[in-house]
Amino acid sequence: VVQVMLDAANRGDVDAFLDAFGTGGVVDDWGREFVGRDAIRRWSDAEFIGKQVTLEVTGVENDGGRTVVSAQVGGNGFNGPSHFGFDVDGATVARMTIRA
């Protein structure tokens, strides 16, 4: 599901990106939390997929139910290295946490 989410972001497919989240999914973007599909869509439209984000994966670590992806971020918003933590619950992402 993490790969599905990354692929969706890279091709600008906000619906597929949102579909990867479970009910009540959360994006934690440097401590700002966006809960649920509508809030995550607004965040993504303003700061992520809406900014034509590109994610070039540079590393992946798995720790139990958490996957941390290191990526070089590009696009028309933030550009630079970031870490994306994904807490997976079954076949969906419960939380995506973004940090440097």
Backbone as JSON Lines, residues from 0, in Angstrom:
{"i":0,"aa":"V","n":[0.82,-1.19,0.0],"ca":[0.0,0.0,0.0],"c":[0.87,1.27,0.0]}
{"i":1,"aa":"V","n":[2.06,1.21,0.6],"ca":[2.95,2.37,0.59],"c":[3.39,2.66,-0.84]}
{"i":2,"aa":"Q","n":[3.77,1.64,-1.59],"ca":[4.17,1.84,-2.98],"c":[3.01,2.39,-3.81]}
{"i":3,"aa":"V","n":[1.81,1.91,-3.57],"ca":[0.62,2.41,-4.27],"c":[0.46,3.9,-4.01]}
{"i":4,"aa":"M","n":[0.66,4.3,-2.75],"ca":[0.51,5.7,-2.39],"c":[1.59,6.56,-3.04]}
{"i":5,"aa":"L","n":[2.83,6.11,-3.02],"ca":[3.92,6.86,-3.64],"c":[3.71,6.99,-5.15]}
{"i":6,"aa":"D","n":[3.3,5.89,-5.78],"ca":[3.04,5.93,-7.22],"c":[1.91,6.9,-7.55]}
{"i":7,"aa":"A","n":[0.86,6.9,-6.74],"ca":[-0.28,7.8,-6.96],"c":[0.17,9.26,-6.86]}
{"i":8,"aa":"A","n":[0.99,9.56,-5.86],"ca":[1.49,10.93,-5.71],"c":[2.33,11.34,-6.92]}
{"i":9,"aa":"N","n":[3.2,10.45,-7.36],"ca":[4.08,10.78,-8.48],"c":[3.34,10.96,-9.8]}
{"i":10,"aa":"R","n":[2.2,10.34,-9.95],"ca":[1.45,10.54,-11.2],"c":[0.33,11.57,-11.04]}
{"i":11,"aa":"G","n":[0.23,12.19,-9.85],"ca":[-0.75,13.24,-9.64],"c":[-2.17,12.74,-9.46]}
{"i":12,"aa":"D","n":[-2.33,11.5,-9.01],"ca":[-3.65,10.88,-8.87],"c":[-4.12,11.0,-7.42]}
{"i":13,"aa":"V","n":[-4.77,12.12,-7.12],"ca":[-5.19,12.39,-5.75],"c":[-6.19,11.36,-5.25]}
{"i":14,"aa":"D","n":[-7.09,10.88,-6.09],"ca":[-8.08,9.9,-5.65],"c":[-7.43,8.59,-5.23]}
{"i":15,"aa":"A","n":[-6.47,8.1,-6.02],"ca":[-5.77,6.87,-5.65],"c":[-4.95,7.07,-4.38]}
{"i":16,"aa":"F","n":[-4.36,8.25,-4.23],"ca":[-3.61,8.58,-3.02],"c":[-4.55,8.52,-1.82]}
{"i":17,"aa":"L","n":[-5.7,9.15,-1.91],"ca":[-6.67,9.16,-0.81],"c":[-7.22,7.77,-0.53]}
{"i":18,"aa":"D","n":[-7.43,6.98,-1.58],"ca":[-7.98,5.63,-1.41],"c":[-7.04,4.73,-0.61]}
{"i":19,"aa":"A","n":[-5.76,5.06,-0.56],"ca":[-4.8,4.24,0.19],"c":[-4.93,4.42,1.7]}
{"i":20,"aa":"F","n":[-5.6,5.5,2.12],"ca":[-5.81,5.73,3.55],"c":[-7.03,4.96,4.03]}
{"i":21,"aa":"G","n":[-6.94,4.48,5.26],"ca":[-8.09,3.87,5.89],"c":[-9.05,4.94,6.39]}
{"i":22,"aa":"T","n":[-10.2,4.51,6.85],"ca":[-11.16,5.43,7.45],"c":[-10.48,6.13,8.62]}
{"i":23,"aa":"G","n":[-10.58,7.44,8.65],"ca":[-9.93,8.19,9.72],"c":[-8.44,8.33,9.55]}
{"i":24,"aa":"G","n":[-7.94,8.12,8.32],"ca":[-6.52,8.26,8.06],"c":[-6.02,9.65,8.44]}
{"i":25,"aa":"V","n":[-4.73,9.74,8.73],"ca":[-4.12,10.98,9.2],"c":[-2.85,11.28,8.41]}
{"i":26,"aa":"V","n":[-2.7,12.55,8.05],"ca":[-1.42,13.06,7.57],"c":[-0.9,13.99,8.65]}
{"i":27,"aa":"D","n":[0.32,13.73,9.1],"ca":[1.01,14.59,10.07],"c":[2.16,15.24,9.31]}
{"i":28,"aa":"D","n":[1.97,16.49,8.93],"ca":[2.95,17.24,8.16],"c":[3.66,18.2,9.11]}
{"i":29,"aa":"W","n":[4.77,17.74,9.67],"ca":[5.55,18.54,10.61],"c":[4.71,19.01,11.79]}
{"i":30,"aa":"G","n":[3.88,18.1,12.32],"ca":[3.09,18.4,13.5],"c":[1.7,18.94,13.22]}
{"i":31,"aa":"R","n":[1.44,19.3,11.98],"ca":[0.08,19.72,11.61],"c":[-0.66,18.47,11.16]}
{"i":32,"aa":"E","n":[-1.76,18.16,11.83],"ca":[-2.48,16.93,11.51],"c":[-3.73,17.21,10.69]}
{"i":33,"aa":"F","n":[-3.92,16.38,9.68],"ca":[-5.08,16.44,8.8],"c":[-5.74,15.08,8.87]}
{"i":34,"aa":"V","n":[-6.97,15.05,9.37],"ca":[-7.64,13.78,9.66],"c":[-8.83,13.6,8.73]}
{"i":35,"aa":"G","n":[-8.9,12.44,8.09],"ca":[-10.02,12.11,7.22],"c":[-9.79,12.56,5.79]}
{"i":36,"aa":"R","n":[-10.55,11.94,4.91],"ca":[-10.38,12.14,3.46],"c":[-10.48,13.6,3.04]}
{"i":37,"aa":"D","n":[-11.49,14.31,3.53],"ca":[-11.68,15.71,3.1],"c":[-10.53,16.6,3.53]}
{"i":38,"aa":"A","n":[-10.08,16.46,4.78],"ca":[-8.98,17.29,5.27],"c":[-7.68,16.94,4.55]}
{"i":39,"aa":"I","n":[-7.45,15.65,4.31],"ca":[-6.24,15.25,3.6],"c":[-6.27,15.76,2.16]}
{"i":40,"aa":"R","n":[-7.43,15.73,1.53],"ca":[-7.55,16.26,0.16],"c":[-7.21,17.75,0.13]}
{"i":41,"aa":"R","n":[-7.75,18.52,1.08],"ca":[-7.46,19.96,1.11],"c":[-5.96,20.2,1.29]}
{"i":42,"aa":"W","n":[-5.34,19.45,2.22],"ca":[-3.9,19.58,2.42],"c":[-3.15,19.22,1.13]}
{"i":43,"aa":"S","n":[-3.5,18.09,0.53],"ca":[-2.81,17.63,-0.67],"c":[-2.98,18.62,-1.83]}
{"i":44,"aa":"D","n":[-4.18,19.13,-2.0],"ca":[-4.42,20.1,-3.08],"c":[-3.57,21.35,-2.91]}
{"i":45,"aa":"A","n":[-3.38,21.78,-1.65],"ca":[-2.64,23.01,-1.38],"c":[-1.13,22.8,-1.28]}
{"i":46,"aa":"E","n":[-0.69,21.59,-0.84],"ca":[0.72,21.45,-0.49],"c":[1.42,20.21,-1.03]}
{"i":47,"aa":"F","n":[0.71,19.3,-1.67],"ca":[1.34,18.04,-2.06],"c":[1.06,17.75,-3.52]}
{"i":48,"aa":"I","n":[0.07,16.98,-3.83],"ca":[-0.22,16.64,-5.23],"c":[-0.6,17.89,-6.01]}
{"i":49,"aa":"G","n":[-1.29,18.82,-5.39],"ca":[-1.65,20.09,-6.04],"c":[-0.44,20.93,-6.41]}
{"i":50,"aa":"K","n":[0.7,20.63,-5.81],"ca":[1.96,21.32,-6.12],"c":[2.84,20.48,-7.05]}
{"i":51,"aa":"Q","n":[2.23,19.49,-7.72],"ca":[2.93,18.62,-8.66],"c":[4.13,17.95,-8.01]}
{"i":52,"aa":"V","n":[3.91,17.41,-6.81],"ca":[4.99,16.77,-6.05],"c":[5.61,15.62,-6.84]}
{"i":53,"aa":"T","n":[6.91,15.47,-6.69],"ca":[7.6,14.28,-7.17],"c":[8.39,13.72,-6.0]}
{"i":54,"aa":"L","n":[8.41,12.41,-5.9],"ca":[9.1,11.74,-4.81],"c":[10.07,10.73,-5.4]}
{"i":55,"aa":"E","n":[11.36,11.04,-5.27],"ca":[12.4,10.12,-5.73],"c":[12.91,9.37,-4.5]}
{"i":56,"aa":"V","n":[12.51,8.12,-4.38],"ca":[12.85,7.33,-3.2],"c":[14.35,7.07,-3.16]}
{"i":57,"aa":"T","n":[14.95,7.36,-1.99],"ca":[16.38,7.14,-1.8],"c":[16.67,6.07,-0.76]}
{"i":58,"aa":"G","n":[15.64,5.63,-0.05],"ca":[15.83,4.58,0.94],"c":[14.51,4.16,1.57]}
{"i":59,"aa":"V","n":[14.47,2.93,2.07],"ca":[13.28,2.4,2.73],"c":[13.71,1.57,3.92]}
{"i":60,"aa":"E","n":[13.06,1.8,5.07],"ca":[13.3,1.0,6.26],"c":[11.95,0.52,6.79]}
{"i":61,"aa":"N","n":[11.9,-0.73,7.22],"ca":[10.68,-1.29,7.8],"c":[10.93,-1.59,9.26]}
{"i":62,"aa":"D","n":[9.97,-1.21,10.09],"ca":[10.05,-1.45,11.53],"c":[8.66,-1.87,12.0]}
{"i":63,"aa":"G","n":[8.39,-3.16,11.97],"ca":[7.06,-3.64,12.34],"c":[6.02,-3.15,11.35]}
{"i":64,"aa":"G","n":[5.01,-2.48,11.85],"ca":[3.95,-1.95,10.99],"c":[4.24,-0.59,10.42]}
{"i":65,"aa":"R","n":[5.46,-0.09,10.63],"ca":[5.83,1.23,10.13],"c":[6.89,1.11,9.05]}
{"i":66,"aa":"T","n":[6.67,1.81,7.96],"ca":[7.64,1.9,6.87],"c":[8.08,3.35,6.77]}
{"i":67,"aa":"V","n":[9.39,3.58,6.78],"ca":[9.92,4.93,6.62],"c":[10.62,5.02,5.28]}
{"i":68,"aa":"V","n":[10.15,5.95,4.47],"ca":[10.68,6.16,3.13],"c":[11.44,7.47,3.12]}
{"i":69,"aa":"S","n":[12.7,7.42,2.74],"ca":[13.49,8.63,2.51],"c":[13.32,8.99,1.04]}
{"i":70,"aa":"A","n":[13.1,10.26,0.78],"ca":[12.87,10.68,-0.6],"c":[13.37,12.09,-0.83]}
{"i":71,"aa":"Q","n":[13.78,12.32,-2.06],"ca":[14.08,13.67,-2.52],"c":[12.78,14.2,-3.1]}
{"i":72,"aa":"V","n":[12.29,15.28,-2.52],"ca":[11.01,15.86,-2.93],"c":[11.26,16.96,-3.93]}
{"i":73,"aa":"G","n":[10.47,16.95,-5.0],"ca":[10.52,18.0,-6.01],"c":[9.11,18.49,-6.28]}
{"i":74,"aa":"G","n":[8.99,19.42,-7.19],"ca":[7.69,19.95,-7.56],"c":[7.66,21.46,-7.38]}
{"i":75,"aa":"N","n":[6.46,21.99,-7.25],"ca":[6.27,23.44,-7.14],"c":[6.01,23.89,-5.7]}
{"i":76,"aa":"G","n":[6.36,23.05,-4.74],"ca":[6.25,23.4,-3.33],"c":[7.59,23.17,-2.67]}
{"i":77,"aa":"F","n":[7.57,22.47,-1.54],"ca":[8.81,22.13,-0.86],"c":[9.68,21.28,-1.77]}
{"i":78,"aa":"N","n":[10.96,21.57,-1.77],"ca":[11.93,20.76,-2.5],"c":[13.08,20.43,-1.56]}
{"i":79,"aa":"G","n":[13.44,19.16,-1.51],"ca":[14.56,18.75,-0.68],"c":[14.3,17.38,-0.09]}
{"i":80,"aa":"P","n":[15.22,16.93,0.75],"ca":[15.08,15.6,1.34],"c":[14.03,15.58,2.44]}
{"i":81,"aa":"S","n":[13.28,14.5,2.51],"ca":[12.28,14.3,3.56],"c":[12.18,12.83,3.89]}
{"i":82,"aa":"H","n":[11.58,12.57,5.04],"ca":[11.27,11.21,5.47],"c":[9.76,11.11,5.65]}
{"i":83,"aa":"F","n":[9.2,10.06,5.09],"ca":[7.77,9.81,5.17],"c":[7.57,8.51,5.95]}
{"i":84,"aa":"G","n":[6.95,8.61,7.11],"ca":[6.64,7.42,7.9],"c":[5.22,6.98,7.62]}
{"i":85,"aa":"F","n":[5.05,5.71,7.33],"ca":[3.73,5.16,7.03],"c":[3.38,4.1,8.07]}
{"i":86,"aa":"D","n":[2.32,4.34,8.83],"ca":[1.8,3.33,9.74],"c":[0.69,2.6,8.99]}
{"i":87,"aa":"V","n":[0.94,1.34,8.72],"ca":[0.03,0.53,7.89],"c":[-0.86,-0.3,8.8]}
{"i":88,"aa":"D","n":[-2.15,-0.32,8.46],"ca":[-3.13,-1.11,9.19],"c":[-3.83,-2.01,8.17]}
{"i":89,"aa":"G","n":[-3.37,-3.24,8.06],"ca":[-3.94,-4.15,7.06],"c":[-3.54,-3.71,5.67]}
{"i":90,"aa":"A","n":[-4.54,-3.39,4.85],"ca":[-4.29,-3.02,3.46],"c":[-4.35,-1.51,3.25]}
{"i":91,"aa":"T","n":[-4.38,-0.72,4.35],"ca":[-4.47,0.72,4.22],"c":[-3.43,1.42,5.11]}
{"i":92,"aa":"V","n":[-3.23,2.69,4.83],"ca":[-2.35,3.52,5.65],"c":[-3.19,4.24,6.69]}
{"i":93,"aa":"A","n":[-2.83,4.06,7.96],"ca":[-3.53,4.75,9.05],"c":[-2.97,6.14,9.26]}
{"i":94,"aa":"R","n":[-1.65,6.3,9.06],"ca":[-0.99,7.58,9.3],"c":[0.23,7.72,8.4]}
{"i":95,"aa":"M","n":[0.36,8.92,7.82],"ca":[1.56,9.28,7.08],"c":[2.17,10.47,7.8]}
{"i":96,"aa":"T","n":[3.39,10.31,8.27],"ca":[4.09,11.36,9.01],"c":[5.25,11.87,8.18]}
{"i":97,"aa":"I","n":[5.32,13.18,8.02],"ca":[6.36,13.81,7.2],"c":[7.31,14.59,8.1]}
{"i":98,"aa":"R","n":[8.6,14.29,7.98],"ca":[9.65,14.98,8.72],"c":[10.88,15.1,7.83]}
{"i":99,"aa":"A","n":[11.82,15.92,8.26],"ca":[13.07,16.08,7.5],"c":[13.95,14.86,7.68]}
